[in-house]
């Protein structure tokens, strides 16, 4: 007895189209070989009597099979194509005159020399970087120097105030450069302006102290204990005592940073004290203890680090908060900080 075979299921056109669409989606989502087999089974079901091989040239069973298998192969080739290269983030670096600290920010390698932000001319380091304040100091001390100190000291003339500083207003710009005489006589506000005109800013207290302690996190730039002479601080004399016989007065005298003891100047040039170096990544920040006090970002008025004649041995912890932000004397200078920036594209 013959067993009747079940009739093969034939699918009409709309149903075929729907199932094709379904399997194409599956083909894009999973392994293309197995889905091609399923798609082939579907094509068999769509090739029965309901199909019109003569009337739908290019859309019948053979045409459809060719089309879908070709597409599946294209999808597989696309899946096998290499992924696009993802550009690695560029390293964050500092300008050449600055040192990178803890991969977080930049700090000037040296205390600042001040220049006219408009012309680039160097501002005298012996006067405040302001036409008004410089003229006032010159007028005052041309007379006052004759009333203080010993006769020999009274004969010490004032340093020359450049004519251009007398004739026009200007703004300072901070420059960090080895071998320069750093500017004292700077108010906190003028220090802030000088950093801003250099594209930088004043350091926070935390930034300044972190940089001072170096990558080994020590209380002095050179080590764990105070060592006399390693930094330019706690020197053998005080300039106001030398010129005025009184260390507590006359701190705007333009002559103070010219004073020498035993033939050696009290204020040193930037980087001259090579042992006073806070190390970072094979580089160093110089004179963070001693030489000049340095203003930081505090509108109430704070400077740090000590200066050449300050009688302190507290290293990177040295701090003065007794003066307002518009105060200045011969010992107040500046060093700037800045944000890291991406390295140039090679």
Secondary structure by P-SEA (a helix, b strand, c coil): ccccccccccccaaaaaaaaaaaaaaaacccaaaaaaaaaaaaaaaccccccccccccccaaaaaaaaaaaaaaaaaaaaccccccccccbbbbccccccccccccccccccccccccccccccccccccaaaaaaaaaaaccccccccccccccccccccccccccbbbbbbbbbbccccccccccaaaaaaaaaaacbbbbcaaaaaaaaaccccccccccccccccccccccccccccccccccccccccccccccccccccccccccccccccccccccccccccccbbbbccccccccccccccccccccccccccccccccccccccbbbbbbbbbcccc
